[in-house]
Amino acid sequence: MNDLVSIIIPTYKREFNILSRAIESVLNQTYKNIEIIIIDDNITSEKKYYDIKNKVRMLNDPRVIYFKNENNLGGALSRNKGIELSNGDYVTFLDDDDIYLENKVKNQILYMKVNDLDLCFTNLIFHNKNGKLVDFRNFSWIKDFSEKNLLKQHLMHHLTGTPTFMYKSDCLKRIGMFDNVNMGQEFYLMLKSINAKLKIGHLDKSDVIAFKLNDGGISFSEAKIKGENDLYRFKKEYFSYLNKKEISYIKFRHNAVLAIAYKRNKKYIMFLISSIKTVILYPIIFIRELYKFLYNIRKKREGERK
């Protein structure tokens, strides 16, 4: 097994010590036939981020490829540029503030080849800036990978995030890569993959750590609120494929996410309204999801201590 794997890392307004942590986690992979494509999306006039090119060169590793966008393109188009520049048989992604564990690429490409998959996604660990586990996105409960069930589960639960995706390169290009949207890029890409009838599988591994740095990204802006409302309106187009319980779950999730977004944006009245809707209108779902969230974190923390 010696297929070339391309890892795309777009970067924007990220301190180099954080970006270098992401790069090093890829260079330290046990699977060695890789290329790392850094897409610098910073505005040239921002001198604080201007020397990324020179610092990448100082890594002195031919597997690391640097490309500077002429203009700020955003995450989706930057990733697409990386895909276009890639030479790999397989493509995967990493955000500039996250890391891979050392066997991420090896585990995922082996699983894809054994099962002849077009796309594979995995579980996802979330740490805060101090390295403490704060969330765990676990999809091991999905057993039915038919197009119909994947569509339903994705609309309800979001089978993401981006660093857990690994695609056959030709399949990713064939479906048109990422849509140029401000929020939900990974959601729409997975949806396109399902609708294109790609052969999709889930690897029950947790080889990616995403960091919640609370650094003023889109999750802490009003764009998050608008994006969530746009996404909900989009999902409503699929309600005819779902039953009442599934639709209720989507409504619950929408209100819960909005409550968090309103709180982060200090819109406390709207936070209160969305919180009340979440608990009062969907009490059973709320209790079940809260229990599941706490249980998953407890089990994962116990596993990390062993």
N, C-alpha and C positions, 0 to 999 in steps of 0.2 A: 504494500500500500504506500504509494509515493505521489499521490495527487497533490498538486499545488493548491493551497488554501490562501485566499486573499482576505485580509482583515482590514476593514475600512474604519478609520478613526477621524471623524470631523472634529475640528476644534475651533472654539470661539470664546474669547475673553476668559481664557483659562490660564492660571499661573502655571509656569512650566514644570514646577515640582510636582503638580498634580497630574499634568499631561504625561510627564516622564514615568510616573507610577503606572499609568495605564499601558504605556509602550513597553516598559520592562516586564509587565505581567504577560505580555504576548511574546516577547523575546525569550522568556523563560519557559515557554511551552515545551512539553516533552515531545510533541510532534514538531519536527524541525523544517519541513518543506513548506514554508510560509512566506508571504510577502505582506508587509504592513504599509498601507497607503494612508498617509497623513494629509488631510485636506484642511488647509489653513483658510478659515473663512473670516479672519479678522480684517478690519479696515486698515489699510496701510498707514494712515495718519495716526493710528493709535500705537505710539512708540513702545508702550508697555508690553505689547505682544509682537513687536516687529521682528525680534531676533529669534523667533521659533526656528526658522530655516537653519540658522547657524548652529543652534543648540541641537537640532536633529542631526546635523552633519557630524557633530562632536560624538554622537553615539557610535559612529564609525562601523556601521553594520549595513552591508549591501542589501539586506532584506527590507530595509526601511526606505520608502519612497516618499518624497515630499512634493506637494503641489499647492500653490497659492492661487486662490480665486482672485480674479481681477476685481470683482465687486462682491459685496456680501450677498450670499445666495440663500442662507438659511440651511437648516439641518437636512431637509429632504433633498434639495438639489445638490448639496455638498456630497451627500452619500451617493447620489446618482453619478456625480462626477467621478467619485472613487470607483464605482462599479465599472464605469466606462474605461477607466485607466487600468483596471485589474487584468491580470493574466491567469488567474486561478481557475481551476476546474470547479471549485467551490468558493462561495463568498459568505463571510460572516461579518459581524459588526461589533464595535465597542465604542461607548461614549467616552469622552476625554477625561471624565472624572471617575470612571468605574474600572474594575479589574477582572481579569480571568484568573481562576485557579489553574495550576500547572497542567492539568490533564484535559482542559476544556476542549481544545481542538481535537485531540486524539480520540477522546470518548465520543464526540459528536460525529466526526467523519466516519469512524468505524461503524457506528450505529446506522448512519445513512447508507453506507455501502452494503452492509449485511442485509438491510431491509429494502434496498433499492428505492430510497426516498428522494423526492424532489425538494422537500423542505422538512427540516426538523427543528423543533423548539424544545426548550428545557424548563426546569424550574428556575426561580430567581430569588436570590437572597438580597435583602436590603439592610444596610448598616447606616447608622448615623455618623457624623464626622468624627466621633470618638471610637468608632469601630464596634459599637454595640448593635446586636441584631434587633431591628425594630419592625421588620415585616418579612414574610416568607410567602412567595407566590408559588403554590404547589398545584400542579395539574395531574398528579398521578391517578386521580379518580376517573379520568377520561379513559374509557375502554372501547368506545365505539368511534372509529375514525372515518365513518361514512361522511360524504359531503353534507347531507342533511343534518346530522348531529353536530358536526364541527361548526356549521353555520349557527345553529342554535346556541351552542356553548360559547361561541365567540361573541355573539350579540349580547349574551348575558354576562360573561365573565372576562372578556378580553384575553385572548390567548397570545399574550405578549410578555416581555418586552424585546426590543430590537436586539440587544446583545445576545439573546438566547437563540436567535434565528440563524440557521445555516441553510443556504440554498445551493442547488446546482446552478452554476453561473448562467447557463443557457436558459434555464427555466425562469430565473429572475429577470433576465433581459426580455424574455418573450412576453411576460405579463406587464411590462412597462415600468418596472422598478417602483420607486416611491412617488406618490402624488405630492404635488407642491402645496401642502396645507400647513398652516401655522401650528396646529395641534392635532394629535391623533394619527401621525404618520404611520406608526407601527400598526395601529388598528386597521387602517384602510389597506395597508399592504397585505396583512393576513387575510382580510376579507377578499381582496383580489385573488389571492392564492387559492382560497377555498372555491370561489366562483369559477376559477380557471381549471378546476378539477385536478390540481396538482396532487401528487401522492404525498401526504403529510403524516408525520409521526411525532410522537412525544418521547423524549429520552428522560427517564426519571433520575436525573442528576441535577446537582446544584453547583455548577462550576463557574457561575458568574456572581460577583458581588457588586450591586449598585449602591451608590452612596447618596443619601439624602442630606445634602450639604446646607440647605436653607439659604442659598446664596442669591436669591432674587431672580431665579429663572422664571420660565413661563408659568410654572405651578404657583408662583407667588404674584402673578399679575392679573389684571382684569381680563386679559386675553384668555386665561384659563376658564373664566366664567362663560365668556362668549363661545369658546370652543366646545365646552360641555353642552351648552344649549344647542349649538349647531349639530353636534354628534347625536343628541337625543332626537332631534327632528329627523335626522337621517335614519336612525334606527326605526322610527315609526313607520317607515316605508316597508319594513319587513314584518310588521306585527301580524300580518295575515298568515305568516308561516308559524306563528307561535300560539300556545294556548294561554289561558287567562293567568295561570300561575307564573308562567315564564314572562309574560308582559308585566305582571306585578313586580317581579324581581328587577326587571330593567328600570321600572319607575322608582323602586326603592333605591337602587344603586345610583341613579341619577340625582336624587335628592340628597343622598349621603355624600356624594362627591361635591355637590354644590355647597353643602353646609361647610365642608372643609375649605373650599375655595373662598367662600364669603368670609370666613373667619380669618384666613390668611390676608385678605384684603381689607380687614377691619370694617367690614360691612355687617355690624353685629345684629341689626334688626333682621336682615335677610338670612343671616346665619341661624338666628332663632327660629324663623319661619321654616326654613328647610329642615332644621333639626326636629322640629315638632312633626312635620310631615313624615319624616323618616321613621320616627318612633310610633306615632299615633296611628298612621294609616297602614303601617306594615309591621306590627309588633312581633309577630311570629318570625318573620324574616330577619328582623333586627336582632332578636335574641339568638337565633340560630347562627347568623353571620358573626356576631360578636363572640360567641362561644368558639366557632371555628377559627376565627382570627387568633384568639388567645391560646387555643389548643395547639395550633400549628407553630406559633412562636415558642411555646413552652417545650414542645417536642424537639424543635430544631435546636434550641439552646441546650437542651439535655444532650443531644447528639454531638454538638460542638465541644461540650465539656469532656466527652469520653475520649 
